[in-house]
Amino acid sequence: MFQVSEFFLQGLSDDPELQPLLFGLFLFMYLVTVLGNLLILLAILSDSHLHTPMYFFLFNLSSVDICFISTTVPKMLVNIQAQSKDISYTGCLTQVYFFMIFAGMDGFLLTVMAYDRFVAICHPLHYTVIMNPRLCGLLVLVCWFIIFWVSLIHVLLLRRLTFCTGTEIPHFFCEVVQILQVACSDTLVNNIFLYVSTAILGVFPLTGIFFSYSLIVSSLMRMSSAAGKYKASSTCGSHLSVVSLYYGASLGLYLSPAGAHSSQRSSVASVMYTVVTPMLNPFIYSLRNKDVKGALGKLHKRWAVMEGA
């Protein structure tokens, strides 16, 4: 028993006939995610009307989603294409580090966006004063600071573990829970910090989201205008859908006892919040939004003019 130089990723399926299908499916989802979020970034940058707190956070969310899906899917596609399952020890820890950072930032940004909607709906007259550029920037920086240290501590704790030769991780990427399951040394400290970090990155932000929406619902109940209620709540339904999808899968995975994780269950849950959610975000948050649709339309006309010239 010693420090290994590489791990083997089990992947989503060992069936050779399914590999081309999995490759095509995940390549398609990856390209849709990257292109969709890039369009949102370009739309926000190109239209001054979208330079508001709400779209500032959406810009950050789209940027993080591109990085989030890029930490896992490209390596999986390479392994499928090369018919290989290996990943180096350093590469595995690097993947864990960046996966934790971008997964945590996704959750934090969903929480900040809930707070932004709370201020917009419950304190509309003071919205621009409260959600000033300084506060918006500070909120994002604090999120990055917290997730940087949480991710770093996870990696440092993983480095103290030992693994047996030929260790196979029952997943399609290096994920903390699965790595702890295959470790050959004591993981008590790692498991304790896993639950602490789950509270920091999952439970506390989710509590903040619920608290924000409880105040939003209370404010909506006091509105007399049906049109006002609809306009105020129109952005909340989409946000809550993504929150449910993201936190339902991730918290279900991380809060379950370590022995309760099956390979198939963990993989399905991980696909939901690492691939499906980032892919749907541009559609749910933006393509149903008139302002973003208008900005994308202007962007398309600008490209058409450039091509015509």
C-alpha positions in Angstrom: 0.0 0.0 0.0 1.6 3.3 -1.2 0.8 6.5 -3.0 -0.4 5.6 -6.4 0.5 7.5 -9.6 -2.9 7.1 -11.3 -6.5 6.1 -10.8 -9.0 4.4 -13.1 -12.4 5.9 -13.7 -15.2 3.4 -14.1 -17.3 5.8 -16.3 -21.0 5.6 -16.9 -21.0 2.2 -18.6 -18.7 -0.7 -19.4 -20.8 -1.8 -22.4 -18.7 -1.2 -25.6 -21.8 -0.7 -27.7 -22.9 2.2 -25.5 -19.7 4.1 -25.8 -20.4 5.9 -29.2 -23.8 6.8 -27.9 -22.4 8.3 -24.7 -19.7 10.1 -26.6 -22.2 11.7 -29.0 -24.7 12.6 -26.2 -22.2 14.2 -23.9 -20.4 16.0 -26.7 -23.7 17.4 -27.8 -24.6 18.5 -24.3 -21.2 20.0 -23.7 -21.3 22.1 -27.0 -24.8 23.2 -26.2 -23.8 24.3 -22.7 -20.7 26.2 -23.9 -22.3 27.9 -26.9 -25.5 28.7 -25.0 -23.6 30.3 -22.1 -21.2 32.1 -24.4 -24.2 33.7 -26.2 -25.5 34.9 -22.8 -22.1 36.4 -22.0 -21.9 38.2 -25.4 -25.5 39.4 -25.1 -24.9 40.9 -21.6 -21.6 42.5 -22.7 -23.0 44.0 -25.9 -26.2 45.6 -24.5 -25.9 48.4 -22.0 -29.5 47.8 -20.9 -28.4 44.5 -19.3 -25.6 46.1 -17.2 -27.7 45.7 -14.0 -27.1 43.6 -10.8 -29.4 40.8 -12.0 -27.5 40.3 -15.3 -24.2 40.9 -13.5 -24.9 37.8 -11.5 -26.2 35.9 -14.5 -23.0 36.8 -16.3 -21.0 35.3 -13.5 -23.3 32.2 -13.4 -22.8 31.6 -17.2 -19.0 32.0 -16.8 -18.9 29.5 -13.9 -21.2 27.0 -15.8 -18.8 26.9 -18.7 -15.9 26.2 -16.4 -18.0 23.8 -14.3 -18.9 21.4 -17.1 -15.4 21.8 -18.6 -13.8 20.2 -15.5 -15.5 16.8 -16.1 -16.9 16.2 -19.5 -13.8 16.8 -21.7 -11.8 14.2 -19.8 -14.6 11.7 -20.0 -14.9 12.3 -23.8 -11.1 11.8 -24.2 -11.3 8.6 -22.2 -14.2 7.2 -24.3 -12.5 8.1 -27.5 -9.1 6.6 -26.4 -10.8 3.6 -24.8 -8.9 4.4 -21.7 -10.0 4.8 -18.0 -6.9 6.2 -16.4 -6.3 9.6 -14.8 -3.1 10.7 -13.1 -3.1 11.2 -9.3 -2.2 14.9 -9.8 -4.9 15.2 -12.5 -7.5 13.7 -10.2 -6.7 16.1 -7.4 -6.7 19.0 -9.8 -10.1 17.9 -11.1 -11.4 17.6 -7.5 -10.2 21.1 -6.7 -11.7 22.9 -9.7 -14.9 20.8 -9.5 -15.4 21.9 -5.9 -14.7 25.6 -6.8 -17.2 25.8 -9.6 -19.8 23.6 -8.0 -19.7 25.7 -4.9 -19.8 29.0 -6.9 -22.8 27.7 -8.8 -24.6 27.3 -5.5 -23.4 30.6 -4.0 -24.5 32.5 -7.1 -28.0 30.9 -7.0 -28.2 32.2 -3.4 -27.0 35.7 -4.4 -29.5 35.7 -7.2 -32.3 34.9 -4.8 -31.3 37.8 -2.6 -31.2 40.0 -5.7 -34.8 39.0 -6.5 -35.8 39.6 -2.9 -34.5 43.2 -2.9 -36.0 43.9 -6.4 -39.5 42.6 -5.3 -39.7 43.6 -1.6 -37.7 46.9 -1.8 -38.1 48.1 -5.4 -37.7 51.8 -4.6 -34.3 51.1 -2.9 -33.1 48.4 -5.3 -30.5 50.5 -7.1 -29.2 51.9 -3.8 -29.0 48.5 -2.0 -27.7 46.5 -5.0 -25.0 49.0 -5.9 -21.9 47.8 -8.0 -19.7 47.8 -4.9 -22.0 45.4 -3.0 -22.5 43.2 -6.1 -18.7 42.9 -6.6 -18.2 42.3 -2.9 -20.7 39.5 -2.8 -19.1 37.6 -5.7 -15.6 38.1 -4.2 -16.6 36.8 -0.8 -18.1 33.7 -2.5 -14.8 33.1 -4.4 -12.8 33.6 -1.2 -14.9 31.0 0.8 -15.0 28.4 -2.0 -11.2 28.8 -2.6 -10.3 27.8 0.9 -12.9 25.1 1.3 -11.7 23.4 -2.0 -8.0 23.8 -1.0 -8.6 22.1 2.4 -10.4 19.3 0.7 -7.5 18.7 -1.6 -4.9 18.9 1.2 -6.9 16.4 3.3 -7.1 14.0 0.3 -3.3 14.2 -0.1 -2.8 12.6 3.3 -4.7 9.5 2.3 -3.2 6.4 0.8 -4.6 4.2 -2.0 -4.1 0.7 -3.2 -2.5 0.0 -6.6 -5.0 -0.2 -9.4 -7.7 1.8 -7.5 -10.8 2.2 -9.6 -13.1 5.2 -8.8 -16.8 4.1 -9.5 -17.6 7.4 -11.3 -17.0 9.2 -14.6 -14.8 11.9 -12.8 -12.8 12.3 -9.6 -15.5 13.2 -7.0 -14.7 13.6 -3.3 -17.3 11.1 -2.0 -16.2 8.3 -4.4 -12.5 8.9 -3.7 -13.1 8.6 0.1 -14.8 5.3 -0.5 -11.8 3.7 -2.3 -9.2 5.1 0.1 -7.1 2.5 2.0 -6.4 4.7 5.0 -8.7 6.3 7.7 -11.0 8.9 6.2 -12.7 10.1 9.5 -11.2 13.6 9.3 -12.2 13.8 5.6 -15.7 12.7 6.2 -16.1 15.2 9.0 -14.9 18.1 6.8 -17.1 16.8 4.0 -20.2 17.3 6.2 -19.0 20.7 7.4 -18.3 21.8 3.8 -21.7 20.5 2.7 -23.3 22.7 5.3 -21.2 25.7 4.2 -21.7 25.2 0.5 -25.2 23.6 0.5 -27.3 23.8 3.6 -26.6 27.5 4.5 -27.1 28.8 0.9 -30.2 26.8 0.5 -31.5 28.2 3.8 -30.8 31.7 2.5 -32.7 30.9 -0.7 -35.8 29.6 1.3 -35.6 32.7 3.6 -35.5 35.1 0.6 -38.4 33.4 -1.1 -40.5 33.3 2.1 -40.2 37.1 2.2 -40.9 37.3 -1.5 -44.1 35.2 -1.2 -45.2 37.4 1.8 -44.6 40.5 -0.3 -46.5 39.1 -3.3 -49.5 38.2 -1.1 -49.8 41.9 -0.1 -49.8 43.1 -3.7 -53.3 44.0 -5.0 -52.5 44.1 -8.7 -52.5 40.7 -10.5 -50.3 42.1 -13.2 -47.8 43.3 -10.6 -47.8 39.8 -9.0 -47.2 38.2 -12.3 -44.4 40.5 -13.3 -42.7 40.3 -9.9 -42.9 36.5 -9.8 -42.1 35.8 -13.5 -38.3 35.4 -12.8 -38.8 33.4 -9.6 -40.3 30.2 -11.1 -37.3 29.6 -13.4 -34.8 30.3 -10.6 -36.6 27.9 -8.2 -36.7 25.2 -10.9 -32.9 25.3 -11.3 -32.4 25.5 -7.5 -34.5 22.4 -7.1 -32.7 20.5 -9.8 -29.2 21.5 -8.6 -29.6 21.2 -4.8 -31.9 18.2 -5.0 -29.3 16.1 -6.8 -26.2 17.5 -5.0 -27.5 17.5 -1.4 -29.0 14.0 -1.9 -25.6 12.8 -3.0 -23.5 14.5 -0.3 -25.8 14.1 2.7 -26.4 10.4 2.2 -24.3 8.0 4.4 -21.1 7.0 2.7 -22.1 3.4 2.5 -25.4 4.2 0.8 -23.9 5.6 -2.4 -24.2 3.2 -5.3 -22.2 3.8 -8.5 -25.3 4.2 -10.7 -27.2 6.4 -8.3 -24.2 8.7 -7.8 -23.5 9.0 -11.5 -27.1 9.9 -12.4 -27.2 12.5 -9.6 -23.9 13.9 -10.7 -25.0 14.1 -14.4 -28.0 16.1 -13.3 -26.1 18.9 -11.5 -22.8 18.8 -13.4 -24.1 18.5 -17.0 -27.9 19.0 -17.2 -28.2 22.1 -15.0 -25.4 24.1 -16.7 -27.0 23.2 -20.1 -30.5 24.3 -19.1 -29.4 27.5 -17.3 -29.2 29.7 -20.5 -32.7 28.5 -21.6 -34.3 28.8 -18.2 -32.8 32.1 -17.1 -32.3 33.9 -20.3 -34.0 32.7 -23.5 -37.4 33.2 -21.8 -36.4 36.7 -20.9 -37.5 39.5 -23.2 -34.5 41.7 -22.4 -32.0 38.9 -23.2 -34.0 37.9 -26.3 -33.8 41.5 -27.5 -30.1 41.6 -26.9 -29.5 38.4 -28.7 -31.6 39.7 -31.6 -29.4 42.8 -31.8 -26.3 40.7 -31.6 -27.6 38.5 -34.5 -28.3 41.6 -36.6 -24.9 43.0 -35.9 -23.2 39.8 -37.1 -25.5 39.7 -40.2 -24.4 43.3 -41.0 -20.7 42.4 -40.5 -21.1 39.3 -42.8 -22.9 41.4 -45.4 -20.1 44.0 -45.4 
